Amino acid sequence: MAAITKDTIIGDILDIDRTTAPFFLEMGMHCLGCPSARGETLEQACLVHGVSVDELVAKLNAHIEGK
C-alpha cells in the first residue's frame, strides 16, 4: 500500500488493515461501520473530531510500516 495521506479514505485504510481501527476509536470516532464515516477522508474526520491530521497520518503510517 502507498503511504496514507490526509486525503486517504477511512474505509480504504480499514479494508487494507483492520488493526488500524483502534487509532480511530482513540480519536473518538466510534462509528466506523457507518457508511458516511467510512467514506470520509482522514482530514475530514480529524476536523470533526478536533484531532491533528498530521499526527494521525504519522501514527497510521508507522503502524502499517511496522507490520
mmCIF file of the N, C-alpha and C atoms, coordinates in Angstrom:
data_MODEL
# 
_entry.id   MODEL 
# 
loop_
_atom_site.group_PDB 
_atom_site.id 
_atom_site.type_symbol 
_atom_site.label_atom_id 
_atom_site.label_alt_id 
_atom_site.label_comp_id 
_atom_site.label_asym_id 
_atom_site.label_entity_id 
_atom_site.label_seq_id 
_atom_site.pdbx_PDB_ins_code 
_atom_site.Cartn_x 
_atom_site.Cartn_y 
_atom_site.Cartn_z 
_atom_site.occupancy 
_atom_site.B_iso_or_equiv 
_atom_site.pdbx_formal_charge 
_atom_site.auth_seq_id 
_atom_site.auth_comp_id 
_atom_site.auth_asym_id 
_atom_site.auth_atom_id 
_atom_site.pdbx_PDB_model_num 
ATOM 1   N N  . MET A 1 1  ? 0.841   -1.184 0.000  1.00 0.00 ? 1  MET A N  1 
ATOM 2   C CA . MET A 1 1  ? 0.000   0.000  0.000  1.00 0.00 ? 1  MET A CA 1 
ATOM 3   C C  . MET A 1 1  ? 0.883   1.242  0.000  1.00 0.00 ? 1  MET A C  1 
ATOM 4   N N  . ALA A 1 2  ? 0.451   2.241  -0.730 1.00 0.00 ? 2  ALA A N  1 
ATOM 5   C CA . ALA A 1 2  ? 1.135   3.524  -0.717 1.00 0.00 ? 2  ALA A CA 1 
ATOM 6   C C  . ALA A 1 2  ? 0.932   4.174  0.644  1.00 0.00 ? 2  ALA A C  1 
ATOM 7   N N  . ALA A 1 3  ? 1.729   5.134  0.941  1.00 0.00 ? 3  ALA A N  1 
ATOM 8   C CA . ALA A 1 3  ? 1.620   5.816  2.234  1.00 0.00 ? 3  ALA A CA 1 
ATOM 9   C C  . ALA A 1 3  ? 0.248   6.462  2.384  1.00 0.00 ? 3  ALA A C  1 
ATOM 10  N N  . ILE A 1 4  ? -0.239  6.441  3.598  1.00 0.00 ? 4  ILE A N  1 
ATOM 11  C CA . ILE A 1 4  ? -1.501  7.091  3.938  1.00 0.00 ? 4  ILE A CA 1 
ATOM 12  C C  . ILE A 1 4  ? -1.266  8.591  3.966  1.00 0.00 ? 4  ILE A C  1 
ATOM 13  N N  . THR A 1 5  ? -2.224  9.339  3.425  1.00 0.00 ? 5  THR A N  1 
ATOM 14  C CA . THR A 1 5  ? -2.169  10.795 3.440  1.00 0.00 ? 5  THR A CA 1 
ATOM 15  C C  . THR A 1 5  ? -3.445  11.334 4.060  1.00 0.00 ? 5  THR A C  1 
ATOM 16  N N  . LYS A 1 6  ? -3.511  12.640 4.215  1.00 0.00 ? 6  LYS A N  1 
ATOM 17  C CA . LYS A 1 6  ? -4.718  13.254 4.783  1.00 0.00 ? 6  LYS A CA 1 
ATOM 18  C C  . LYS A 1 6  ? -5.918  13.071 3.859  1.00 0.00 ? 6  LYS A C  1 
ATOM 19  N N  . ASP A 1 7  ? -5.677  12.755 2.597  1.00 0.00 ? 7  ASP A N  1 
ATOM 20  C CA . ASP A 1 7  ? -6.760  12.570 1.631  1.00 0.00 ? 7  ASP A CA 1 
ATOM 21  C C  . ASP A 1 7  ? -7.200  11.113 1.480  1.00 0.00 ? 7  ASP A C  1 
ATOM 22  N N  . THR A 1 8  ? -6.572  10.207 2.216  1.00 0.00 ? 8  THR A N  1 
ATOM 23  C CA . THR A 1 8  ? -6.932  8.795  2.142  1.00 0.00 ? 8  THR A CA 1 
ATOM 24  C C  . THR A 1 8  ? -8.295  8.582  2.795  1.00 0.00 ? 8  THR A C  1 
ATOM 25  N N  . ILE A 1 9  ? -9.114  7.774  2.158  1.00 0.00 ? 9  ILE A N  1 
ATOM 26  C CA . ILE A 1 9  ? -10.461 7.465  2.650  1.00 0.00 ? 9  ILE A CA 1 
ATOM 27  C C  . ILE A 1 9  ? -10.353 6.456  3.792  1.00 0.00 ? 9  ILE A C  1 
ATOM 28  N N  . ILE A 1 10 ? -11.078 6.710  4.867  1.00 0.00 ? 10 ILE A N  1 
ATOM 29  C CA . ILE A 1 10 ? -11.020 5.861  6.058  1.00 0.00 ? 10 ILE A CA 1 
ATOM 30  C C  . ILE A 1 10 ? -11.397 4.419  5.734  1.00 0.00 ? 10 ILE A C  1 
ATOM 31  N N  . GLY A 1 11 ? -12.415 4.225  4.940  1.00 0.00 ? 11 GLY A N  1 
ATOM 32  C CA . GLY A 1 11 ? -12.821 2.874  4.574  1.00 0.00 ? 11 GLY A CA 1 
ATOM 33  C C  . GLY A 1 11 ? -11.720 2.106  3.868  1.00 0.00 ? 11 GLY A C  1 
ATOM 34  N N  . ASP A 1 12 ? -10.938 2.799  3.044  1.00 0.00 ? 12 ASP A N  1 
ATOM 35  C CA . ASP A 1 12 ? -9.823  2.146  2.341  1.00 0.00 ? 12 ASP A CA 1 
ATOM 36  C C  . ASP A 1 12 ? -8.758  1.683  3.333  1.00 0.00 ? 12 ASP A C  1 
ATOM 37  N N  . ILE A 1 13 ? -8.485  2.519  4.324  1.00 0.00 ? 13 ILE A N  1 
ATOM 38  C CA . ILE A 1 13 ? -7.487  2.153  5.339  1.00 0.00 ? 13 ILE A CA 1 
ATOM 39  C C  . ILE A 1 13 ? -7.960  0.927  6.114  1.00 0.00 ? 13 ILE A C  1 
ATOM 40  N N  . LEU A 1 14 ? -9.207  0.932  6.537  1.00 0.00 ? 14 LEU A N  1 
ATOM 41  C CA . LEU A 1 14 ? -9.753  -0.191 7.307  1.00 0.00 ? 14 LEU A CA 1 
ATOM 42  C C  . LEU A 1 14 ? -9.821  -1.469 6.480  1.00 0.00 ? 14 LEU A C  1 
ATOM 43  N N  . ASP A 1 15 ? -10.111 -1.345 5.199  1.00 0.00 ? 15 ASP A N  1 
ATOM 44  C CA . ASP A 1 15 ? -10.164 -2.526 4.330  1.00 0.00 ? 15 ASP A CA 1 
ATOM 45  C C  . ASP A 1 15 ? -8.786  -3.149 4.163  1.00 0.00 ? 15 ASP A C  1 
ATOM 46  N N  . ILE A 1 16 ? -7.767  -2.327 4.113  1.00 0.00 ? 16 ILE A N  1 
ATOM 47  C CA . ILE A 1 16 ? -6.401  -2.817 3.945  1.00 0.00 ? 16 ILE A CA 1 
ATOM 48  C C  . ILE A 1 16 ? -5.855  -3.398 5.236  1.00 0.00 ? 16 ILE A C  1 
ATOM 49  N N  . ASP A 1 17 ? -6.187  -2.744 6.369  1.00 0.00 ? 17 ASP A N  1 
ATOM 50  C CA . ASP A 1 17 ? -5.633  -3.184 7.652  1.00 0.00 ? 17 ASP A CA 1 
ATOM 51  C C  . ASP A 1 17 ? -6.612  -2.880 8.783  1.00 0.00 ? 17 ASP A C  1 
ATOM 52  N N  . ARG A 1 18 ? -7.372  -3.882 9.163  1.00 0.00 ? 18 ARG A N  1 
ATOM 53  C CA . ARG A 1 18 ? -8.370  -3.706 10.228 1.00 0.00 ? 18 ARG A CA 1 
ATOM 54  C C  . ARG A 1 18 ? -7.748  -3.359 11.582 1.00 0.00 ? 18 ARG A C  1 
ATOM 55  N N  . THR A 1 19 ? -6.463  -3.647 11.747 1.00 0.00 ? 19 THR A N  1 
ATOM 56  C CA . THR A 1 19 ? -5.826  -3.348 13.032 1.00 0.00 ? 19 THR A CA 1 
ATOM 57  C C  . THR A 1 19 ? -5.602  -1.848 13.224 1.00 0.00 ? 19 THR A C  1 
ATOM 58  N N  . THR A 1 20 ? -5.983  -1.038 12.236 1.00 0.00 ? 20 THR A N  1 
ATOM 59  C CA . THR A 1 20 ? -5.902  0.414  12.392 1.00 0.00 ? 20 THR A CA 1 
ATOM 60  C C  . THR A 1 20 ? -7.120  0.976  13.117 1.00 0.00 ? 20 THR A C  1 
ATOM 61  N N  . ALA A 1 21 ? -8.162  0.179  13.287 1.00 0.00 ? 21 ALA A N  1 
ATOM 62  C CA . ALA A 1 21 ? -9.399  0.646  13.924 1.00 0.00 ? 21 ALA A CA 1 
ATOM 63  C C  . ALA A 1 21 ? -9.167  1.317  15.283 1.00 0.00 ? 21 ALA A C  1 
ATOM 64  N N  . PRO A 1 22 ? -8.313  0.791  16.153 1.00 0.00 ? 22 PRO A N  1 
ATOM 65  C CA . PRO A 1 22 ? -8.107  1.442  17.455 1.00 0.00 ? 22 PRO A CA 1 
ATOM 66  C C  . PRO A 1 22 ? -7.633  2.893  17.356 1.00 0.00 ? 22 PRO A C  1 
ATOM 67  N N  . PHE A 1 23 ? -6.936  3.242  16.296 1.00 0.00 ? 23 PHE A N  1 
ATOM 68  C CA . PHE A 1 23 ? -6.481  4.625  16.128 1.00 0.00 ? 23 PHE A CA 1 
ATOM 69  C C  . PHE A 1 23 ? -7.675  5.562  15.925 1.00 0.00 ? 23 PHE A C  1 
ATOM 70  N N  . PHE A 1 24 ? -8.688  5.078  15.226 1.00 0.00 ? 24 PHE A N  1 
ATOM 71  C CA . PHE A 1 24 ? -9.887  5.879  15.007 1.00 0.00 ? 24 PHE A CA 1 
ATOM 72  C C  . PHE A 1 24 ? -10.736 5.946  16.278 1.00 0.00 ? 24 PHE A C  1 
ATOM 73  N N  . LEU A 1 25 ? -10.839 4.828  16.964 1.00 0.00 ? 25 LEU A N  1 
ATOM 74  C CA . LEU A 1 25 ? -11.598 4.805  18.217 1.00 0.00 ? 25 LEU A CA 1 
ATOM 75  C C  . LEU A 1 25 ? -10.946 5.718  19.244 1.00 0.00 ? 25 LEU A C  1 
ATOM 76  N N  . GLU A 1 26 ? -9.625  5.735  19.276 1.00 0.00 ? 26 GLU A N  1 
ATOM 77  C CA . GLU A 1 26 ? -8.871  6.563  20.209 1.00 0.00 ? 26 GLU A CA 1 
ATOM 78  C C  . GLU A 1 26 ? -9.159  8.055  20.007 1.00 0.00 ? 26 GLU A C  1 
ATOM 79  N N  . MET A 1 27 ? -9.427  8.460  18.774 1.00 0.00 ? 27 MET A N  1 
ATOM 80  C CA . MET A 1 27 ? -9.698  9.866  18.496 1.00 0.00 ? 27 MET A CA 1 
ATOM 81  C C  . MET A 1 27 ? -11.171 10.210 18.677 1.00 0.00 ? 27 MET A C  1 
ATOM 82  N N  . GLY A 1 28 ? -11.984 9.232  19.087 1.00 0.00 ? 28 GLY A N  1 
ATOM 83  C CA . GLY A 1 28 ? -13.399 9.482  19.343 1.00 0.00 ? 28 GLY A CA 1 
ATOM 84  C C  . GLY A 1 28 ? -14.308 9.131  18.191 1.00 0.00 ? 28 GLY A C  1 
ATOM 85  N N  . MET A 1 29 ? -13.779 8.474  17.187 1.00 0.00 ? 29 MET A N  1 
ATOM 86  C CA . MET A 1 29 ? -14.575 8.079  16.027 1.00 0.00 ? 29 MET A CA 1 
ATOM 87  C C  . MET A 1 29 ? -15.084 6.663  16.255 1.00 0.00 ? 29 MET A C  1 
ATOM 88  N N  . HIS A 1 30 ? -16.235 6.564  16.898 1.00 0.00 ? 30 HIS A N  1 
ATOM 89  C CA . HIS A 1 30 ? -16.772 5.272  17.308 1.00 0.00 ? 30 HIS A CA 1 
ATOM 90  C C  . HIS A 1 30 ? -17.760 4.671  16.315 1.00 0.00 ? 30 HIS A C  1 
ATOM 91  N N  . CYS A 1 31 ? -17.991 5.336  15.224 1.00 0.00 ? 31 CYS A N  1 
ATOM 92  C CA . CYS A 1 31 ? -18.986 4.858  14.244 1.00 0.00 ? 31 CYS A CA 1 
ATOM 93  C C  . CYS A 1 31 ? -18.303 4.360  12.977 1.00 0.00 ? 31 CYS A C  1 
ATOM 94  N N  . LEU A 1 32 ? -17.303 3.515  13.117 1.00 0.00 ? 32 LEU A N  1 
ATOM 95  C CA . LEU A 1 32 ? -16.525 3.065  11.964 1.00 0.00 ? 32 LEU A CA 1 
ATOM 96  C C  . LEU A 1 32 ? -17.327 2.257  10.956 1.00 0.00 ? 32 LEU A C  1 
ATOM 97  N N  . GLY A 1 33 ? -18.406 1.645  11.381 1.00 0.00 ? 33 GLY A N  1 
ATOM 98  C CA . GLY A 1 33 ? -19.221 0.857  10.463 1.00 0.00 ? 33 GLY A CA 1 
ATOM 99  C C  . GLY A 1 33 ? -20.192 1.700  9.661  1.00 0.00 ? 33 GLY A C  1 
ATOM 100 N N  . CYS A 1 34 ? -20.359 2.950  10.027 1.00 0.00 ? 34 CYS A N  1 
ATOM 101 C CA . CYS A 1 34 ? -21.287 3.849  9.347  1.00 0.00 ? 34 CYS A CA 1 
ATOM 102 C C  . CYS A 1 34 ? -20.760 4.188  7.954  1.00 0.00 ? 34 CYS A C  1 
ATOM 103 N N  . PRO A 1 35 ? -21.593 4.045  6.928  1.00 0.00 ? 35 PRO A N  1 
ATOM 104 C CA . PRO A 1 35 ? -21.133 4.336  5.564  1.00 0.00 ? 35 PRO A CA 1 
ATOM 105 C C  . PRO A 1 35 ? -20.568 5.748  5.400  1.00 0.00 ? 35 PRO A C  1 
ATOM 106 N N  . SER A 1 36 ? -21.140 6.725  6.064  1.00 0.00 ? 36 SER A N  1 
ATOM 107 C CA . SER A 1 36 ? -20.622 8.083  5.896  1.00 0.00 ? 36 SER A CA 1 
ATOM 108 C C  . SER A 1 36 ? -19.255 8.227  6.544  1.00 0.00 ? 36 SER A C  1 
ATOM 109 N N  . ALA A 1 37 ? -19.029 7.567  7.674  1.00 0.00 ? 37 ALA A N  1 
ATOM 110 C CA . ALA A 1 37 ? -17.725 7.641  8.332  1.00 0.00 ? 37 ALA A CA 1 
ATOM 111 C C  . ALA A 1 37 ? -16.672 6.954  7.478  1.00 0.00 ? 37 ALA A C  1 
ATOM 112 N N  . ARG A 1 38 ? -17.001 5.824  6.909  1.00 0.00 ? 38 ARG A N  1 
ATOM 113 C CA . ARG A 1 38 ? -16.037 5.088  6.091  1.00 0.00 ? 38 ARG A CA 1 
ATOM 114 C C  . ARG A 1 38 ? -15.701 5.841  4.805  1.00 0.00 ? 38 ARG A C  1 
ATOM 115 N N  . GLY A 1 39 ? -16.571 6.740  4.373  1.00 0.00 ? 39 GLY A N  1 
ATOM 116 C CA . GLY A 1 39 ? -16.355 7.494  3.144  1.00 0.00 ? 39 GLY A CA 1 
ATOM 117 C C  . GLY A 1 39 ? -15.616 8.802  3.333  1.00 0.00 ? 39 GLY A C  1 
ATOM 118 N N  . GLU A 1 40 ? -15.338 9.168  4.576  1.00 0.00 ? 40 GLU A N  1 
ATOM 119 C CA . GLU A 1 40 ? -14.633 10.415 4.855  1.00 0.00 ? 40 GLU A CA 1 
ATOM 120 C C  . GLU A 1 40 ? -13.134 10.259 4.633  1.00 0.00 ? 40 GLU A C  1 
ATOM 121 N N  . THR A 1 41 ? -12.492 11.365 4.338  1.00 0.00 ? 41 THR A N  1 
ATOM 122 C CA . THR A 1 41 ? -11.032 11.365 4.310  1.00 0.00 ? 41 THR A CA 1 
ATOM 123 C C  . THR A 1 41 ? -10.541 11.516 5.741  1.00 0.00 ? 41 THR A C  1 
ATOM 124 N N  . LEU A 1 42 ? -9.283  11.213 5.962  1.00 0.00 ? 42 LEU A N  1 
ATOM 125 C CA . LEU A 1 42 ? -8.707  11.421 7.296  1.00 0.00 ? 42 LEU A CA 1 
ATOM 126 C C  . LEU A 1 42 ? -8.830  12.882 7.707  1.00 0.00 ? 42 LEU A C  1 
ATOM 127 N N  . GLU A 1 43 ? -8.586  13.776 6.775  1.00 0.00 ? 43 GLU A N  1 
ATOM 128 C CA . GLU A 1 43 ? -8.653  15.202 7.108  1.00 0.00 ? 43 GLU A CA 1 
ATOM 129 C C  . GLU A 1 43 ? -10.060 15.600 7.555  1.00 0.00 ? 43 GLU A C  1 
ATOM 130 N N  . GLN A 1 44 ? -11.083 15.123 6.863  1.00 0.00 ? 44 GLN A N  1 
ATOM 131 C CA . GLN A 1 44 ? -12.457 15.452 7.233  1.00 0.00 ? 44 GLN A CA 1 
ATOM 132 C C  . GLN A 1 44 ? -12.778 14.932 8.633  1.00 0.00 ? 44 GLN A C  1 
ATOM 133 N N  . ALA A 1 45 ? -12.408 13.706 8.919  1.00 0.00 ? 45 ALA A N  1 
ATOM 134 C CA . ALA A 1 45 ? -12.689 13.113 10.222 1.00 0.00 ? 45 ALA A CA 1 
ATOM 135 C C  . ALA A 1 45 ? -11.947 13.858 11.337 1.00 0.00 ? 45 ALA A C  1 
ATOM 136 N N  . CYS A 1 46 ? -10.702 14.212 11.075 1.00 0.00 ? 46 CYS A N  1 
ATOM 137 C CA . CYS A 1 46 ? -9.911  14.915 12.087 1.00 0.00 ? 46 CYS A CA 1 
ATOM 138 C C  . CYS A 1 46 ? -10.480 16.295 12.378 1.00 0.00 ? 46 CYS A C  1 
ATOM 139 N N  . LEU A 1 47 ? -10.966 16.962 11.354 1.00 0.00 ? 47 LEU A N  1 
ATOM 140 C CA . LEU A 1 47 ? -11.578 18.275 11.573 1.00 0.00 ? 47 LEU A CA 1 
ATOM 141 C C  . LEU A 1 47 ? -12.807 18.165 12.477 1.00 0.00 ? 47 LEU A C  1 
ATOM 142 N N  . VAL A 1 48 ? -13.630 17.179 12.221 1.00 0.00 ? 48 VAL A N  1 
ATOM 143 C CA . VAL A 1 48 ? -14.846 16.982 13.009 1.00 0.00 ? 48 VAL A CA 1 
ATOM 144 C C  . VAL A 1 48 ? -14.523 16.622 14.458 1.00 0.00 ? 48 VAL A C  1 
ATOM 145 N N  . HIS A 1 49 ? -13.467 15.835 14.654 1.00 0.00 ? 49 HIS A N  1 
ATOM 146 C CA . HIS A 1 49 ? -13.142 15.330 15.986 1.00 0.00 ? 49 HIS A CA 1 
ATOM 147 C C  . HIS A 1 49 ? -12.046 16.125 16.696 1.00 0.00 ? 49 HIS A C  1 
ATOM 148 N N  . GLY A 1 50 ? -11.586 17.208 16.072 1.00 0.00 ? 50 GLY A N  1 
ATOM 149 C CA . GLY A 1 50 ? -10.599 18.066 16.705 1.00 0.00 ? 50 GLY A CA 1 
ATOM 150 C C  . GLY A 1 50 ? -9.249  17.403 16.934 1.00 0.00 ? 50 GLY A C  1 
ATOM 151 N N  . VAL A 1 51 ? -8.834  16.586 15.971 1.00 0.00 ? 51 VAL A N  1 
ATOM 152 C CA . VAL A 1 51 ? -7.583  15.835 16.076 1.00 0.00 ? 51 VAL A CA 1 
ATOM 153 C C  . VAL A 1 51 ? -6.629  16.329 14.987 1.00 0.00 ? 51 VAL A C  1 
ATOM 154 N N  . SER A 1 52 ? -5.344  16.323 15.277 1.00 0.00 ? 52 SER A N  1 
ATOM 155 C CA . SER A 1 52 ? -4.339  16.713 14.289 1.00 0.00 ? 52 SER A CA 1 
ATOM 156 C C  . SER A 1 52 ? -4.240  15.646 13.204 1.00 0.00 ? 52 SER A C  1 
ATOM 157 N N  . VAL A 1 53 ? -4.532  16.035 11.974 1.00 0.00 ? 53 VAL A N  1 
ATOM 158 C CA . VAL A 1 53 ? -4.451  15.082 10.868 1.00 0.00 ? 53 VAL A CA 1 
ATOM 159 C C  . VAL A 1 53 ? -3.016  14.633 10.647 1.00 0.00 ? 53 VAL A C  1 
ATOM 160 N N  . ASP A 1 54 ? -2.065  15.534 10.805 1.00 0.00 ? 54 ASP A N  1 
ATOM 161 C CA . ASP A 1 54 ? -0.663  15.163 10.595 1.00 0.00 ? 54 ASP A CA 1 
ATOM 162 C C  . ASP A 1 54 ? -0.212  14.111 11.608 1.00 0.00 ? 54 ASP A C  1 
ATOM 163 N N  . GLU A 1 55 ? -0.661  14.269 12.847 1.00 0.00 ? 55 GLU A N  1 
ATOM 164 C CA . GLU A 1 55 ? -0.310  13.305 13.892 1.00 0.00 ? 55 GLU A CA 1 
ATOM 165 C C  . GLU A 1 55 ? -0.922  11.933 13.599 1.00 0.00 ? 55 GLU A C  1 
ATOM 166 N N  . LEU A 1 56 ? -2.183  11.922 13.185 1.00 0.00 ? 56 LEU A N  1 
ATOM 167 C CA . LEU A 1 56 ? -2.849  10.648 12.894 1.00 0.00 ? 56 LEU A CA 1 
ATOM 168 C C  . LEU A 1 56 ? -2.222  9.970  11.678 1.00 0.00 ? 56 LEU A C  1 
ATOM 169 N N  . VAL A 1 57 ? -1.912  10.737 10.650 1.00 0.00 ? 57 VAL A N  1 
ATOM 170 C CA . VAL A 1 57 ? -1.263  10.172 9.460  1.00 0.00 ? 57 VAL A CA 1 
ATOM 171 C C  . VAL A 1 57 ? 0.063   9.521  9.854  1.00 0.00 ? 57 VAL A C  1 
ATOM 172 N N  . ALA A 1 58 ? 0.835   10.209 10.683 1.00 0.00 ? 58 ALA A N  1 
ATOM 173 C CA . ALA A 1 58 ? 2.127   9.665  11.115 1.00 0.00 ? 58 ALA A CA 1 
ATOM 174 C C  . ALA A 1 58 ? 1.942   8.373  11.908 1.00 0.00 ? 58 ALA A C  1 
ATOM 175 N N  . LYS A 1 59 ? 0.969   8.339  12.806 1.00 0.00 ? 59 LYS A N  1 
ATOM 176 C CA . LYS A 1 59 ? 0.712   7.142  13.614 1.00 0.00 ? 59 LYS A CA 1 
ATOM 177 C C  . LYS A 1 59 ? 0.301   5.964  12.734 1.00 0.00 ? 59 LYS A C  1 
ATOM 178 N N  . LEU A 1 60 ? -0.616  6.226  11.800 1.00 0.00 ? 60 LEU A N  1 
ATOM 179 C CA . LEU A 1 60 ? -1.103  5.150  10.932 1.00 0.00 ? 60 LEU A CA 1 
ATOM 180 C C  . LEU A 1 60 ? 0.008   4.610  10.043 1.00 0.00 ? 60 LEU A C  1 
ATOM 181 N N  . ASN A 1 61 ? 0.790   5.496  9.451  1.00 0.00 ? 61 ASN A N  1 
ATOM 182 C CA . ASN A 1 61 ? 1.896   5.043  8.593  1.00 0.00 ? 61 ASN A CA 1 
ATOM 183 C C  . ASN A 1 61 ? 2.924   4.255  9.389  1.00 0.00 ? 61 ASN A C  1 
ATOM 184 N N  . ALA A 1 62 ? 3.243   4.706  10.588 1.00 0.00 ? 62 ALA A N  1 
ATOM 185 C CA . ALA A 1 62 ? 4.207   3.976  11.433 1.00 0.00 ? 62 ALA A CA 1 
ATOM 186 C C  . ALA A 1 62 ? 3.674   2.596  11.787 1.00 0.00 ? 62 ALA A C  1 
ATOM 187 N N  . HIS A 1 63 ? 2.379   2.520  12.085 1.00 0.00 ? 63 HIS A N  1 
ATOM 188 C CA . HIS A 1 63 ? 1.760   1.250  12.434 1.00 0.00 ? 63 HIS A CA 1 
ATOM 189 C C  . HIS A 1 63 ? 1.819   0.273  11.261 1.00 0.00 ? 63 HIS A C  1 
ATOM 190 N N  . ILE A 1 64 ? 1.453   0.736  10.099 1.00 0.00 ? 64 ILE A N  1 
ATOM 191 C CA . ILE A 1 64 ? 1.425   -0.138 8.915  1.00 0.00 ? 64 ILE A CA 1 
ATOM 192 C C  . ILE A 1 64 ? 2.840   -0.528 8.501  1.00 0.00 ? 64 ILE A C  1 
ATOM 193 N N  . GLU A 1 65 ? 3.777   0.395  8.557  1.00 0.00 ? 65 GLU A N  1 
ATOM 194 C CA . GLU A 1 65 ? 5.161   0.082  8.190  1.00 0.00 ? 65 GLU A CA 1 
ATOM 195 C C  . GLU A 1 65 ? 5.792   -0.901 9.164  1.00 0.00 ? 65 GLU A C  1 
ATOM 196 N N  . GLY A 1 66 ? 5.346   -0.876 10.419 1.00 0.00 ? 66 GLY A N  1 
ATOM 197 C CA . GLY A 1 66 ? 5.912   -1.745 11.434 1.00 0.00 ? 66 GLY A CA 1 
ATOM 198 C C  . GLY A 1 66 ? 5.408   -3.171 11.407 1.00 0.00 ? 66 GLY A C  1 
ATOM 199 N N  . LYS A 1 67 ? 4.510   -3.474 10.504 1.00 0.00 ? 67 LYS A N  1 
ATOM 200 C CA . LYS A 1 67 ? 3.941   -4.833 10.434 1.00 0.00 ? 67 LYS A CA 1 
ATOM 201 C C  . LYS A 1 67 ? 4.802   -5.742 9.603  1.00 0.00 ? 67 LYS A C  1 
# 
